[in-house]
Amino acid sequence: MFTLFPADVGFTARYNWILALIVDFVEEKWGISYSLRGMSRILEQLGLSYTRPTYTLEKADPEKQKVFVEETFPALKKLVDEEIAFALNSGKNIF
């Protein structure tokens, strides 16, 4: 199971193991029902983790997203990297 995507075991268009999918998978595969909290505790005890769902905006402007990904985000990352490098070179404790 750990090397498969949810789509590989019958869940449509889902590529991350969110907690609800793990609960559904265990119930389908072994007939054991867990609450989300219970499954979360089991995974934690086993040293495993799950993906938390992320959301996208339905009305988001694809052109603005493209500009953000290609221009805005790299510029912000460069600025942060430069500030960190400056702080490290100046001997300042930034943490």
Backbone as a chain_set.jsonl record, in Angstrom:
{"seq": "MFTLFPADVGFTARYNWILALIVDFVEEKWGISYSLRGMSRILEQLGLSYTRPTYTLEKADPEKQKVFVEETFPALKKLVDEEIAFALNSGKNIF", "coords": {"N": [[0.812, -1.195, 0.0], [1.985, 1.25, 0.64], [3.535, 2.099, -1.431], [1.846, 2.729, -3.395], [-0.474, 4.852, -5.143], [-3.557, 6.39, -4.107], [-5.324, 6.202, -6.285], [-4.422, 3.915, -7.51], [-5.529, 1.881, -6.084], [-8.202, 2.023, -6.459], [-9.464, 4.46, -5.782], [-10.763, 7.319, -7.184], [-9.064, 9.754, -9.092], [-7.304, 10.695, -7.079], [-4.318, 11.414, -5.494], [-2.923, 11.549, -3.193], [-2.464, 10.23, 0.065], [-4.739, 10.991, 2.098], [-6.073, 11.292, 5.407], [-8.794, 10.444, 5.592], [-9.043, 8.826, 3.317], [-7.31, 6.743, 3.946], [-8.626, 5.598, 6.124], [-10.97, 4.736, 4.81], [-9.797, 2.903, 3.003], [-8.67, 0.939, 4.712], [-10.995, -0.017, 5.891], [-12.331, -1.083, 3.637], [-10.459, -2.993, 2.753], [-9.828, -4.663, 4.995], [-12.082, -4.721, 6.549], [-12.299, -3.322, 8.93], [-13.295, -0.694, 10.941], [-12.348, 2.614, 11.612], [-12.189, 5.678, 13.457], [-11.344, 8.996, 12.32], [-9.58, 10.204, 14.097], [-8.754, 7.973, 15.586], [-7.4, 6.481, 13.596], [-5.398, 8.278, 12.997], [-3.931, 8.22, 15.378], [-3.056, 5.545, 15.371], [-1.412, 5.523, 13.07], [0.529, 7.34, 13.92], [1.658, 5.912, 16.095], [2.829, 3.874, 14.665], [4.794, 5.187, 13.396], [4.209, 6.38, 11.009], [2.885, 8.597, 8.47], [0.42, 10.823, 7.057], [-0.996, 12.609, 4.257], [-2.043, 15.912, 4.428], [-4.991, 17.438, 3.272], [-4.982, 19.787, 0.582], [-6.24, 22.804, -0.767], [-7.616, 24.243, -3.731], [-8.432, 27.243, -5.4], [-11.458, 27.613, -7.033], [-12.182, 29.706, -8.701], [-9.822, 30.886, -9.391], [-7.482, 32.822, -11.197], [-5.911, 31.58, -13.95], [-3.796, 32.788, -15.387], [-2.761, 34.669, -13.593], [-1.891, 32.913, -11.632], [0.133, 31.602, -13.024], [1.969, 33.713, -13.436], [2.609, 34.196, -10.757], [3.848, 31.749, -10.006], [5.988, 31.606, -11.816], [7.302, 34.091, -11.685], [6.791, 35.876, -9.376], [7.0, 34.21, -6.986], [9.658, 33.022, -7.291], [11.154, 35.424, -7.115], [10.533, 36.324, -4.513], [11.573, 34.162, -3.049], [14.287, 34.387, -3.677], [14.843, 36.85, -2.491], [14.411, 36.247, 0.243], [16.35, 34.23, 0.568], [18.652, 35.78, 0.135], [18.512, 37.54, 2.306], [18.804, 35.75, 4.432], [21.37, 34.751, 3.878], [22.826, 37.135, 4.18], [22.382, 37.668, 6.9], [23.582, 35.441, 8.047], [26.237, 35.789, 7.247], [26.836, 38.105, 8.579], [26.985, 37.355, 11.136], [24.797, 37.49, 12.737], [22.252, 36.224, 14.865], [19.646, 34.622, 13.548], [17.59, 33.046, 14.305]], "CA": [[0.0, 0.0, 0.0], [2.76, 2.46, 0.838], [4.15, 2.527, -2.686], [0.761, 2.945, -4.337], [-1.329, 6.022, -5.003], [-4.949, 5.993, -3.885], [-5.934, 5.836, -7.568], [-3.987, 2.555, -7.836], [-6.354, 0.908, -5.36], [-9.615, 2.227, -6.749], [-9.988, 5.781, -5.483], [-10.637, 8.084, -8.42], [-8.426, 11.077, -9.169], [-6.682, 11.116, -5.823], [-2.928, 10.985, -5.529], [-2.332, 11.67, -1.867], [-3.141, 9.464, 1.105], [-5.263, 11.787, 3.198], [-6.535, 10.429, 6.491], [-10.105, 9.841, 5.277], [-8.83, 7.74, 2.349], [-6.69, 5.616, 4.66], [-9.714, 4.974, 6.886], [-11.798, 4.011, 3.831], [-9.028, 1.782, 2.458], [-8.581, -0.101, 5.752], [-12.323, -0.621, 6.035], [-12.597, -1.908, 2.447], [-9.492, -4.092, 2.646], [-9.842, -5.577, 6.137], [-13.375, -4.686, 7.244], [-12.141, -2.706, 10.247], [-13.664, 0.714, 10.876], [-11.691, 3.495, 12.574], [-12.47, 7.11, 13.345], [-10.17, 9.716, 11.814], [-8.665, 10.377, 15.238], [-8.181, 6.665, 15.888], [-6.424, 6.138, 12.564], [-4.272, 9.182, 13.175], [-3.129, 7.696, 16.492], [-2.409, 4.305, 14.921], [-0.318, 5.891, 12.173], [1.572, 7.954, 14.737], [2.323, 4.846, 16.839], [3.62, 3.095, 13.714], [5.805, 6.049, 12.803], [3.775, 6.705, 9.652], [2.175, 9.863, 8.361], [-0.512, 10.958, 5.954], [-0.976, 13.921, 3.645], [-3.193, 16.754, 4.733], [-5.52, 17.956, 2.012], [-4.824, 21.192, 0.229], [-7.38, 23.245, -1.554], [-7.357, 25.218, -4.777], [-9.569, 28.12, -5.624], [-12.118, 27.323, -8.3], [-12.254, 30.9, -9.541], [-8.493, 31.462, -9.514], [-7.091, 33.225, -12.545], [-4.742, 30.786, -14.356], [-2.694, 33.663, -15.811], [-2.148, 35.217, -12.379], [-1.168, 31.806, -10.992], [1.357, 31.377, -13.804], [2.878, 34.807, -13.102], [3.085, 33.978, -9.399], [4.768, 30.602, -9.978], [7.181, 31.831, -12.643], [7.993, 35.358, -11.421], [6.669, 36.405, -8.017], [7.56, 33.297, -5.99], [11.126, 32.987, -7.351], [11.705, 36.69, -6.619], [10.425, 36.295, -3.057], [12.524, 33.172, -2.532], [15.629, 34.96, -3.81], [14.953, 37.881, -1.468], [14.56, 35.573, 1.538], [17.674, 33.585, 0.57], [19.668, 36.831, 0.278], [18.452, 38.026, 3.69], [19.385, 34.714, 5.285], [22.817, 34.755, 3.634], [23.366, 38.35, 4.802], [22.356, 37.495, 8.353], [24.589, 34.436, 8.412], [27.557, 36.361, 7.038], [27.068, 39.183, 9.542], [27.095, 36.759, 12.457], [23.55, 37.691, 13.479], [21.438, 35.072, 15.152], [18.352, 34.893, 12.931], [16.574, 32.101, 14.773]], "C": [[0.858, 1.262, 0.0], [3.462, 2.942, -0.423], [3.103, 2.806, -3.746], [0.069, 4.276, -4.074], [-2.738, 5.541, -4.709], [-5.647, 5.567, -5.184], [-5.573, 4.402, -7.964], [-4.838, 1.482, -7.152], [-7.844, 1.229, -5.454], [-10.224, 3.557, -6.367], [-9.741, 6.675, -6.695], [-9.987, 9.443, -8.203], [-7.859, 11.579, -7.846], [-5.28, 10.54, -5.776], [-2.202, 11.146, -4.207], [-3.15, 10.873, -0.864], [-3.544, 10.412, 2.234], [-5.887, 10.826, 4.204], [-7.856, 9.729, 6.175], [-9.958, 8.699, 4.278], [-8.215, 6.52, 3.017], [-7.75, 4.861, 5.451], [-10.599, 4.15, 5.946], [-11.088, 2.773, 3.301], [-8.965, 0.627, 3.461], [-9.933, -0.798, 5.913], [-12.656, -1.522, 4.839], [-11.72, -3.156, 2.418], [-9.646, -5.124, 3.759], [-11.142, -5.575, 6.926], [-13.312, -4.112, 8.642], [-12.405, -1.208, 10.109], [-12.976, 1.503, 11.984], [-12.218, 4.908, 12.394], [-11.214, 7.768, 12.78], [-9.128, 9.87, 12.917], [-7.981, 9.056, 15.591], [-7.126, 6.259, 14.878], [-5.19, 7.02, 12.678], [-3.35, 8.688, 14.283], [-2.388, 6.415, 16.106], [-1.21, 4.625, 14.027], [0.847, 6.49, 12.954], [2.352, 6.89, 15.509], [3.218, 3.996, 15.94], [4.733, 3.906, 13.067], [5.485, 6.425, 11.359], [3.052, 8.041, 9.651], [1.251, 9.831, 7.158], [-0.407, 12.377, 5.415], [-2.218, 14.688, 4.063], [-3.688, 17.359, 3.436], [-5.204, 19.43, 1.818], [-5.965, 21.557, -0.702], [-6.933, 24.236, -2.62], [-8.623, 26.046, -4.98], [-10.163, 27.847, -6.995], [-12.093, 28.513, -9.241], [-10.888, 31.567, -9.728], [-8.165, 31.733, -10.974], [-5.821, 32.453, -12.941], [-3.552, 31.647, -14.768], [-1.982, 34.261, -14.598], [-1.372, 34.132, -11.631], [0.154, 31.555, -11.701], [2.399, 32.449, -13.487], [3.455, 34.606, -11.696], [4.138, 32.876, -9.356], [6.074, 30.925, -10.692], [7.967, 33.081, -12.267], [7.979, 35.759, -9.951], [7.336, 35.505, -6.981], [9.082, 33.203, -6.087], [11.775, 34.276, -6.833], [11.657, 36.751, -5.099], [11.426, 35.331, -2.434], [13.942, 33.716, -2.58], [15.851, 36.011, -2.733], [15.177, 37.26, -0.092], [15.932, 34.91, 1.626], [18.787, 34.61, 0.768], [19.685, 37.369, 1.708], [19.068, 37.017, 4.652], [20.901, 34.688, 5.127], [23.466, 35.975, 4.29], [23.451, 38.19, 6.317], [23.419, 36.504, 8.796], [25.988, 34.997, 8.282], [27.869, 37.462, 8.035], [27.205, 38.639, 10.97], [25.865, 36.945, 13.325], [22.846, 36.36, 13.716], [20.031, 35.332, 14.621], [17.263, 33.968, 13.42], [16.272, 32.283, 16.209]], "O": [[0.465, 2.26, -0.604], [3.935, 4.078, -0.473], [3.45, 3.093, -4.892], [0.028, 4.762, -2.944], [-3.082, 4.402, -5.028], [-6.478, 4.659, -5.167], [-6.336, 3.746, -8.674], [-4.867, 0.328, -7.581], [-8.644, 0.771, -4.638], [-11.412, 3.769, -6.61], [-8.611, 6.767, -7.174], [-10.313, 10.173, -7.267], [-7.937, 12.77, -7.544], [-5.073, 9.346, -5.987], [-0.999, 10.903, -4.119], [-4.378, 10.845, -0.933], [-2.799, 10.611, 3.193], [-6.189, 9.68, 3.875], [-8.011, 8.542, 6.464], [-10.673, 7.702, 4.378], [-8.564, 5.386, 2.687], [-7.773, 3.63, 5.45], [-10.935, 3.006, 6.248], [-11.701, 1.714, 3.163], [-9.182, -0.528, 3.095], [-9.999, -2.019, 6.054], [-13.204, -2.609, 5.019], [-12.191, -4.246, 2.095], [-9.599, -6.326, 3.5], [-11.291, -6.347, 7.873], [-14.188, -4.389, 9.461], [-11.81, -0.54, 9.264], [-13.015, 1.111, 13.151], [-12.644, 5.287, 11.303], [-10.143, 7.161, 12.765], [-7.934, 9.684, 12.684], [-6.781, 9.022, 15.861], [-6.071, 5.749, 15.253], [-4.068, 6.557, 12.477], [-2.127, 8.731, 14.143], [-1.229, 6.228, 16.475], [-0.127, 4.066, 14.204], [2.008, 6.186, 12.683], [3.58, 6.955, 15.574], [4.235, 3.465, 16.386], [5.521, 3.377, 12.283], [6.382, 6.748, 10.581], [2.656, 8.549, 10.7], [1.306, 8.91, 6.343], [0.201, 13.244, 6.043], [-3.324, 14.147, 4.045], [-2.886, 17.753, 2.589], [-5.167, 20.209, 2.77], [-6.568, 20.695, -1.34], [-5.974, 24.98, -2.42], [-9.737, 25.575, -4.75], [-9.452, 27.85, -8.0], [-11.994, 28.341, -10.456], [-10.821, 32.709, -10.183], [-8.528, 30.964, -11.863], [-4.769, 32.65, -12.334], [-2.407, 31.268, -14.519], [-0.754, 34.351, -14.573], [-0.315, 34.403, -11.062], [1.176, 31.321, -11.056], [3.574, 32.136, -13.292], [4.646, 34.82, -11.474], [5.195, 33.043, -8.746], [7.149, 30.555, -10.22], [9.174, 33.139, -12.5], [9.034, 35.961, -9.349], [8.147, 35.975, -6.184], [9.754, 33.295, -5.059], [12.823, 34.228, -6.187], [12.62, 37.176, -4.461], [12.05, 35.639, -1.419], [14.714, 33.532, -1.639], [16.922, 36.065, -2.127], [16.046, 37.708, 0.656], [16.605, 35.016, 2.652], [19.754, 34.348, 1.483], [20.755, 37.625, 2.261], [19.776, 37.398, 5.583], [21.632, 34.612, 6.114], [24.535, 35.862, 4.89], [24.459, 38.531, 6.935], [24.081, 36.712, 9.813], [26.846, 34.715, 9.119], [29.038, 37.731, 8.313], [27.506, 39.389, 11.898], [25.876, 36.603, 14.507], [22.854, 35.481, 12.854], [19.303, 36.161, 15.167], [16.115, 34.09, 12.992], [15.437, 31.566, 16.76]]}, "num_chains": 1, "name": "protein.A"}
